[in-house]
């Protein structure tokens, strides 16, 4: 899809109190000027003017819009950042942070000058997160401004030789500077006029990984975007399985990683909302019960943490793998891989919950059946209570932060990532609570949350319309991406009242009519992901 090139005049703040003057370069090369607010830089009272965007109606009630926003005042360069020593709060191991204390910055600048360098100090402030400190986060020490990455690397080598720990950075990723380019795609789906469905799907088996565009093409989808966080390494579990709550066709296929944001699509997307969800799964054998802490994952291995008994933390931690010595996991027949083997036990249940067999772990899940696997105390409980021919009941409970139960029916689905971006029409990024930053450890999550990255976002506006959006990043096609704060401001500028940040980075993808319309940042091309959100015509329902 062709992007219109929109030039923003002047250096702009993240939020504008007035509309920006935009120069629009049409596909025919004609320059036009229009008053319009720029995504990521608008206030609540100024919505994006889509009249300057490339627009395409792919079905009644489904509109896709695209633009490239270019700021001629932005002057990003390559630079060398001298990193501050830090200690990982979870691991206790020595690590490095992009920012440090004022005293560290002062001492480091003196040492750098003594080594023949000319450093500068840059104060970095906390973004407007709902649950982190306000004011100054720390101080960043940098050296030089270079036109090429190679020049910056040459300086970094000299800095390393002098005994420091540098990194080569592109200042266009800094939240403190305007982005010089942002390539955006937005899909707006109006369930009042659209006759198809909007749903989360994992394609076939939950252990499958497939690109967003290939899933979309296979389903005959009108629009598709990548969705939740998923396992990408065998060391962290089964690749393709979700690292957070996922439900498809009304069936829960993975559990929440603590209380985290989710996109809930009821009745085929007729009713959509964003809420932080938790999950509880209980297995009963007679009067005895045991809490399962996982669905369709390797027992003892919990990607993104967030489960009781997980170590080193029962809280959600993005891209951290926790472990549990005592763990009961439920496997559904959507788990297409060979079951885990090793110490512990398992029970195979038929479709009525009757125990078919009890024994060592392994094999596969029979169609229409479920398998329970236990290690540690869960192994002991399963061995004591699972008896062939007897029933074991597995119950699930999904609740939002208000304690309301989320009941699933056949046409319902849920995808989840983190964090919440907008709630009740206001920017409300609970970054610390959802485990994407840690105010006590600046080495954790800084680049993930506070610098510009490719992002995928989803939300719903006051009219009940579903909004799916992507911004390319990491300079793919020249685009730098959004910080979390910019992502929230952008979604709010679209009139969205509730929004969630979905998986981003190299996973960010949007397909229209089965064809990729954005430029993913992975060098190898579009990434194979876990679940996706697909907008399906009525014939594909």
GIKA-V230629 format. One record per run of one state. SS is the DSSP state (A for helix, B for strand, O for the rest). FROM is the first residue (numbers start at 1). LEN is the number of residues. If there is no record, write none. Layout:
ss:SS from:FROM len:LEN
ss:SS from:FROM len:LEN
//
This chain:
ss:O from:1 len:3
ss:B from:4 len:5
ss:O from:9 len:11
ss:B from:20 len:6
ss:O from:26 len:5
ss:B from:31 len:7
ss:O from:38 len:10
ss:B from:48 len:1
ss:O from:49 len:1
ss:A from:50 len:3
ss:O from:53 len:1
ss:B from:54 len:6
ss:O from:60 len:2
ss:B from:62 len:10
ss:O from:72 len:6
ss:B from:78 len:5
ss:O from:83 len:1
ss:B from:84 len:4
ss:O from:88 len:6
ss:B from:94 len:4
ss:O from:98 len:2
ss:B from:100 len:1
ss:O from:101 len:1
ss:A from:102 len:13
ss:O from:115 len:4
ss:B from:119 len:7
ss:O from:126 len:10
ss:B from:136 len:11
ss:O from:147 len:2
ss:A from:149 len:13
ss:O from:162 len:4
ss:B from:166 len:5
ss:A from:171 len:3
ss:O from:174 len:7
ss:B from:181 len:9
ss:O from:190 len:7
ss:B from:197 len:5
ss:O from:202 len:8
ss:B from:210 len:2
ss:A from:212 len:8
ss:O from:220 len:1
ss:B from:221 len:6
ss:O from:227 len:3
ss:B from:230 len:1
ss:O from:231 len:3
ss:A from:234 len:3
ss:O from:237 len:5
ss:B from:242 len:1
ss:O from:243 len:3
ss:B from:246 len:3
ss:O from:249 len:2
ss:B from:251 len:4
ss:O from:255 len:5
ss:B from:260 len:7
ss:A from:267 len:3
ss:O from:270 len:1
ss:B from:271 len:15
ss:O from:286 len:2
ss:B from:288 len:5
ss:O from:293 len:1
ss:B from:294 len:2
ss:O from:296 len:5
ss:B from:301 len:5
ss:O from:306 len:5
ss:B from:311 len:1
ss:O from:312 len:4
ss:B from:316 len:8
ss:O from:324 len:3
ss:B from:327 len:5
ss:O from:332 len:13
ss:B from:345 len:5
ss:O from:350 len:4
ss:B from:354 len:6
ss:O from:360 len:10
ss:B from:370 len:6
ss:O from:376 len:1
ss:A from:377 len:9
ss:O from:386 len:5
ss:B from:391 len:1
ss:O from:392 len:1
ss:B from:393 len:8
ss:O from:401 len:4
ss:B from:405 len:1
ss:O from:406 len:7
ss:B from:413 len:4
ss:O from:417 len:3
ss:B from:420 len:4
ss:O from:424 len:2
ss:B from:426 len:2
ss:O from:428 len:18
ss:A from:446 len:5
ss:O from:451 len:2
ss:B from:453 len:1
ss:O from:454 len:1
ss:B from:455 len:7
ss:O from:462 len:4
ss:B from:466 len:6
ss:O from:472 len:4
ss:B from:476 len:1
ss:O from:477 len:2
ss:B from:479 len:1
ss:O from:480 len:2
ss:B from:482 len:1
ss:O from:483 len:1
ss:A from:484 len:10
ss:O from:494 len:2
ss:B from:496 len:6
ss:O from:502 len:3
ss:A from:505 len:3
ss:O from:508 len:2
ss:B from:510 len:3
ss:O from:513 len:2
ss:B from:515 len:2
ss:O from:517 len:11
ss:B from:528 len:2
ss:O from:530 len:2
ss:B from:532 len:5
ss:O from:537 len:1
ss:A from:538 len:3
ss:O from:541 len:1
//
